[in-house]
Every structure is written in C-alpha cells, then in structure tokens.
Amino acid sequence: MKRISIASIVLSILVALFVFAVLTGKKVPLISGDKTAFIILFILGFSMSVLSGIRDGAETFEGMAASVRNTLIVLGLLAVVLFIVMLAGVKVPLISGYRKAFAVLATIIASKWVIVHAYNLIH
C-alpha cells in the first residue's frame, strides 16, 4: 500500500508540472499540440483516479458523505463526457478548442484532487 501512495504522489506532481508546462506554453517533449496534451491529461487524470481508488479502498469511498461522493462522481463523469465530446468534434459552448478543454479538464482534475485530500485530512 505504501508503494501506491508514493506512486499517487509522484503522479500528482507530474500532472501538476505537465499542466503548468502546457498552460504556460513551454515545450513538452512528445507533445505535438493541444489535442495530444488534452488526451494525455485525460489519461493521467484517469490514472490518478484509479490510484486514489486503490490507495483509499472501496470502503473509504462508500463511507464518504453522499454529497462528497456524488460530487466526485459528477466531476468524473464531466471529465469523461468532455473527453468524448471533444474527440467527437461536437461544438461545446464556451469551450472553443482543445486548449480551453485542457484548462477545463485540468480544473476538474484539480477539484477532485482537492476534494479527496481535504476529505482524507478531515477523516
């Protein structure tokens, strides 16, 4: 379980650095554009969610207050829907391209991270 915690921390730091690099316009190796960055961020965010579930266990998730658990579920669903909609080429109001979608997805991931860690600090 200790290795999962370390992996979760390392992944969180890598995602934060990746988001910072992309949003500030830094060159990231192997990233050819906004669409690629968006897809990679989705994969990294999904990985963070999976590692969190493994680290904390199903009993922690089920034991969360319904409002917290439902918020995490809705945010996760929003991320998946955003991913599918953007790849399908559907026009989304207020999200004019992959760069804005990247920022929205980064916000969703950060929100989930803050909620989970704040909950774990309190309980």
C-alpha positions, 0 to 999 in steps of 0.5 A: 500500500505504501508503494501506491501512495508514493506512486499517487504522489509522484503522479500528482506532481507530474500532472501538476508540472505537465499542466503548468508546462502546457498552460504556460506554453513551454515545450513538452517533449512528445507533445505535438499540440493541444489535442495530444496534451488534452488526451494525455491529461485525460489519461493521467487524470484517469490514472490518478483516479484509479490510484486514489481508488486503490490507495483509499479502498472501496470502503473509504469511498462508500463511507464518504458523505453522499454529497462528497461522493456524488460530487466526485462522481459528477466531476468524473463523469464531466471529465469523461463526457468532455473527453468524448465530446471533444474527440467527437468534434461536437461544438461545446459552448464556451469551450472553443478548442482543445486548449480551453478543454485542457484548462477545463479538464485540468480544473476538474482534475484539480477539484477532485484532487482537492476534494479527496485530500481535504476529505482524507485530512478531515477523516 
